[in-house]
Structure formats: C-alpha cells, structure tokens
Amino acid sequence: MILDTVTPNRRGFLGLAGAGGAALALGAGAAQAQKVRTSARILILGAGAGGAAIANRLADRLDGAEITVLDGKQEHWYQPGFTLVAAGLRPASYATSSITGWLPRGITFVNEYAAELDPEANRVITTGGQRIDYDYLIVSTGLTLDWDAVEGFDLSMVGPETGISAHYASPELAEKSWHALDKFTDEGGVGLFGRPATEMKCAGAPVKICFLGEDIATTKGNRSKCDFIYNAQAQNLFGVPVIHHRVRQIMDERDITYRYQHVLKGIDLGAKTATYTTPEGEVSDNWDFINVIPPQRAPQVIRDSGLAWADRWVDQGWIEVDMQTLRHARYSNVFGIGDINGVPKGKTAASVKFHLPVVEDHLVSEIAGREGTRMYDGYTSCPLITRVGRAMLVEFDYQDNLTPSFPGLIAPLEELWISWLMKEVALKATYNAMLRGRA
Ligand SMILES: Cc1cc2nc3c(=O)[nH]c(=O)nc-3n(C[C@H](O)[C@H](O)[C@H](O)COP(=O)(O)OP(=O)(O)OC[C@H]3O[C@@H](n4cnc5c(N)ncnc54)[C@H](O)[C@@H]3O)c2cc1C
C-alpha cells in the first residue's frame, strides 16, 4: 500500500488564509475531485469544527449519500476566538454563529444530541427518542468540560465580583472572564493560572491567557502590583520539550512564577483560596484572580458506547482510533475527527484540518471499492500568543518535531507580529474556509 502522509508541508493550518486567495483555489480542487455514486447512510455526530467541515466535504464528494448531522446546539462556537474575547480584544459575538449556516444543502440536520450509541447494531438514539441507523458513523462530538470535578466551583461564580475566570466555558463567560482579568490588572493582587491533568483542547490556551494578562498589567502600568503564578500539571510547561524551554525562558524574563505538578483540586470562594494536589500533598494559595480550566473528557454517551479505549485514558474515554487513519480499531465503519480522538496529539482546530482529508479519503475510497491512503501524522498547531501584538506560531507532530508552515519565513519560536496577525486575523478566515470544506 502506498501511504500518503498528510504533512504540514502544504502550509499547516494557517497556510491557506496566509496565502490569501489560495484558500479558494485549493477548495476548488477538493470540489473538483470526481463524485462517487452511493446510497450509503452516513451519520455525523456533532456540527462543530470537525462535523460541519466533514459534512461539506462529503456532500462535495458523494452523489446520492444520505448524510445526517446530529447536534443539539444551535450556535456554532469559534473557540480559538475565546482567548481574544477573554483578553478584551473581541466581543463575545465574535465567536458565535448559527450552526445551520455552515451546513451544506441536501443533508439532514437533526437538532438533537446522540443519547445512545450502539456500534454493534449501527444505530444511534437521539435525545428526542429518534432512531437513526447508519452505514458509516463519524464521531466529532468534541469533548466535555468537567466543571463539577473542581470542588467548590460553579460557572455562576465567574465574573469581576469574584475574580474568577473560566474562558473555556462559552463566549459569554469568556467575556465575563475578561471583566475579571480587567479588574485584576487594575487593582493588582495574586493571579493564578494553570491547566488540568487530563488531555485538553488547545494546551497552549492556559499559557496564552497568562501571558496576555501579564502584558495587559504591564501596559496599564500596574505590573508591580500583580503576581502571576502559572501551575503546570506535569514536570514541564508544555508537552513538546523545545516549546517548554521557550515558554520557561519567557516566563523567567517576565517574572511569571511557575510551578510543576500542581493540579487544581478545588476553590473556596469565601476564603479566596485554591487547593492544588502536588506530589508532596495538597497546597493552598490565596488569589485575587483565578483562571479555572477543568479536566476534559469524552461526552458520557461516547464513554458508554463501547467506542472508547479500554486500557488508555480510562478516566477520559477518548475513542479507540488508529492514530494514522483515524478509523476505529474495532468498528471499521466508524471514524473519529477532532478532540474526541484517542491519539497522542491533536486536540486543536488546526489538527481537525488535517484529520479531514484522511477521514474523507478512507471513507470515500471504501465506498468506491478502493483502499484509502492518506495518513495523519499528528499535526497540531497553536499560535502561542505572548503579548498583545506578538505570538509564536508553534506547529508540531506526533514525534514532537517542529513542523513550520513557513520555514525560513516565520520562525516558530520567535515572538513575532506576523504570527500574532495569523492568530488575530488569518486563523478565523482559515477556520471558516475549513468549515465550508474548502481548506
Ligand atoms: C479557549 C480555547 C482556545 C482555543 N484556541 C485554539 C487555537 O488557537 N487554535 C486551534 O487550532 N484550536 C484552538 N482551540 C481548540 C479548538 O477549538 C478545538 O480543538 C476544535 O473546536 C475541535 O473541533 P471538534 O469538532 O472536535 O469539537 P467542537 O468544535 O467542540 O464541536 C463539537 C460539537 O459536537 C456537539 N456534540 C457534543 N456532544 C454531542 C452529542 N452527544 N451528539 C451530537 N453532537 C454532540 C457539540 O454541541 C459541538 O457542536 C481552542 C479551544 C478553546 C476552548
């Protein structure tokens, strides 16, 4: 079998928007691929980044397929925008749009969640009690934020009155989180940041909001009143060693305190303390501002479905897909796209862009009686904002190799204005092109 690895050499996630009109040119290429005639029933769970995009791509590639998309939400959230909202750079509305506006014509959208999944019977039951039988299933439900796992915490606490921020939760709560950060950087005190011990989407986002907060305090002339403490769950500040070293260097330069193996266990709003588990036992800190990012897991319906790994990530429930083909290891008519996949890297929208051609290829090839050849190499990217107006465009693969989209042009570990522009402007255009199936 000839393998066609989907490498970022074709200009990573941002390549398309960065290259301007090239986005449309490539999109036309996908649409021009020959259509395959089929009556297959394809069910897509979730209409987020992965679900909406694969629906568009399959509608382009297949003629006669019965494509159904299931999602109980009505709003689509552009989550990479949450960081900009939480730093006061965009309003909440920047990150919201209507789900149906992204879906292609000729498919069926069921505005309900999957409530039961039976991969032996190729059947899903919706929250409204509908039964949907499928020939192929694409799981793109994203992940669940386990807020209940943080003791003493409730999303209703988020805002400037409490100093609690939770910018992962929603566009509205990202905006409230900004009001909390704004107040902290006006008044000063201790600001706590950190990440959960589970796998998580956009592992750079907890670092970004810490850097942005520090930069905002500096710009306001209030840096000397503010302590910034970043709590990492592991023995590093980022899972990729070379990025860890760079982040540590920047934190040292900017007098941001960092601690390893500190995992948020709970908060006490009355006492304004946070408790962390550490190898030496529990420690408590006072805070004036705290950014809470909870443990992240597969939605319960997926964890109950028999699709999850039995011996890896058992407390998290990611689905057991082959790390290169993204096809389920035990149910060959099931594929995964996006955050739900149990693979060692890749919980970013940028990774979704590289999941899409792989799943499309294997699914369409099988329908056409051929064998798919495309492979996912772990491509993950995260424009790591370091200040308002500066970012590092870090991109890497399963082997922790840096895989820059613009080698020789944009240095991945330098804080650059062009990388910031990629995040602030180009990322959304690329993301939207991806949703339409054109990137
Ligand atoms: C603060 C923040 C910053 C980020 N920054 C970046 C960044 O800079 N760059 C980047 O590339 N990525 C970033 N990401 C990550 C990126 O947003 C996700 O990796 C991406 O959205 C994953 O796509 P997905 O389709 O797997 O899940 P999602 O886009 O989350 O969509 C999942 C969909 O599935 C639906 N669903 C859930 N359960 C069910 C069910 N039972 N039945 C049917 N539907 C269901 C949901 O309603 C949702 O619409 C960031 C995320 C956050 C939160």
The ligand as a Tripos MOL2 file, in Angstrom:
@<TRIPOS>MOLECULE
LIG
   53    58     1     0     0
SMALL
NO_CHARGES

@<TRIPOS>ATOM
      1 C1        -10.1140   28.7680   24.8110 C.3       1 LIG1
      2 C2         -9.8130   27.9280   23.5990 C.ar      1 LIG1
      3 C3         -8.8200   28.3350   22.7310 C.ar      1 LIG1
      4 C4         -8.5110   27.5710   21.6060 C.ar      1 LIG1
      5 N1         -7.5380   28.0340   20.7620 N.ar      1 LIG1
      6 C5         -7.2450   27.3280   19.6490 C.ar      1 LIG1
      7 C6         -6.2830   27.8200   18.7280 C.ar      1 LIG1
      8 O1         -5.6970   28.8900   18.8940 O.2       1 LIG1
      9 N2         -6.0060   27.0760   17.6260 N.ar      1 LIG1
     10 C7         -6.6530   25.8840   17.4000 C.ar      1 LIG1
     11 O2         -6.3750   25.2510   16.3700 O.2       1 LIG1
     12 N3         -7.5660   25.3830   18.2620 N.ar      1 LIG1
     13 C8         -7.8890   26.0740   19.3760 C.ar      1 LIG1
     14 N4         -8.8430   25.5980   20.2540 N.ar      1 LIG1
     15 C9         -9.3490   24.2080   20.1070 C.3       1 LIG1
     16 C10       -10.4320   24.0160   19.0590 C.3       1 LIG1
     17 O3        -11.4810   24.9300   19.2520 O.3       1 LIG1
     18 C11       -10.9700   22.5850   19.1140 C.3       1 LIG1
     19 O4         -9.8770   21.6950   19.0760 O.3       1 LIG1
     20 C12       -11.8990   22.2850   17.9580 C.3       1 LIG1
     21 O5        -13.0510   23.0910   18.0560 O.3       1 LIG1
     22 C13       -12.2820   20.8100   17.9530 C.3       1 LIG1
     23 O6        -13.2700   20.5460   17.0000 O.3       1 LIG1
     24 P1        -14.3380   19.3690   17.2530 P.3       1 LIG1
     25 O7        -15.1930   19.2900   16.0490 O.co2     1 LIG1
     26 O8        -13.6450   18.1520   17.7220 O.co2     1 LIG1
     27 O9        -15.1960   19.8630   18.5100 O.3       1 LIG1
     28 P2        -16.1180   21.1480   18.6490 P.3       1 LIG1
     29 O10       -15.7330   22.1920   17.6830 O.co2     1 LIG1
     30 O11       -16.0930   21.4840   20.1040 O.co2     1 LIG1
     31 O12       -17.5670   20.6400   18.2440 O.3       1 LIG1
     32 C14       -18.2140   19.5490   18.8820 C.3       1 LIG1
     33 C15       -19.7120   19.6090   18.5570 C.3       1 LIG1
     34 O13       -20.2890   18.3470   18.9500 O.3       1 LIG1
     35 C16       -21.5270   18.5930   19.5820 C.3       1 LIG1
     36 N5        -21.8660   17.4620   20.4600 N.ar      1 LIG1
     37 C17       -21.4160   17.1980   21.7090 C.ar      1 LIG1
     38 N6        -21.9980   16.0800   22.1830 N.ar      1 LIG1
     39 C18       -22.8110   15.6250   21.2090 C.ar      1 LIG1
     40 C19       -23.7070   14.5130   21.1140 C.ar      1 LIG1
     41 N7        -23.8760   13.6490   22.1260 N.pl3     1 LIG1
     42 N8        -24.4370   14.3640   19.9690 N.ar      1 LIG1
     43 C20       -24.2980   15.2310   18.9340 C.ar      1 LIG1
     44 N9        -23.4620   16.3050   18.9830 N.ar      1 LIG1
     45 C21       -22.7340   16.4950   20.1040 C.ar      1 LIG1
     46 C22       -21.3180   19.8950   20.3310 C.3       1 LIG1
     47 O14       -22.5740   20.5240   20.6030 O.3       1 LIG1
     48 C23       -20.4450   20.6960   19.3480 C.3       1 LIG1
     49 O15       -21.2210   21.4930   18.4830 O.3       1 LIG1
     50 C24        -9.2150   26.3590   21.3600 C.ar      1 LIG1
     51 C25       -10.2370   25.9600   22.2330 C.ar      1 LIG1
     52 C26       -10.5430   26.7340   23.3410 C.ar      1 LIG1
     53 C27       -11.6530   26.3100   24.2730 C.3       1 LIG1
@<TRIPOS>BOND
     1     1     2 1
     2     2     3 ar
     3     2    52 ar
     4     3     4 ar
     5     4     5 ar
     6     4    50 ar
     7     5     6 ar
     8     6     7 ar
     9     6    13 1
    10     7     8 2
    11     7     9 ar
    12     9    10 ar
    13    10    11 2
    14    10    12 ar
    15    12    13 ar
    16    13    14 ar
    17    14    15 1
    18    14    50 ar
    19    15    16 1
    20    16    17 1
    21    16    18 1
    22    18    19 1
    23    18    20 1
    24    20    21 1
    25    20    22 1
    26    22    23 1
    27    23    24 1
    28    24    25 2
    29    24    26 1
    30    24    27 1
    31    27    28 1
    32    28    29 2
    33    28    30 1
    34    28    31 1
    35    31    32 1
    36    32    33 1
    37    33    34 1
    38    33    48 1
    39    34    35 1
    40    35    36 1
    41    35    46 1
    42    36    37 ar
    43    36    45 ar
    44    37    38 ar
    45    38    39 ar
    46    39    40 ar
    47    39    45 ar
    48    40    41 1
    49    40    42 ar
    50    42    43 ar
    51    43    44 ar
    52    44    45 ar
    53    46    47 1
    54    46    48 1
    55    48    49 1
    56    50    51 ar
    57    51    52 ar
    58    52    53 1
@<TRIPOS>SUBSTRUCTURE
     1 LIG1         1 GROUP 0 **** ****
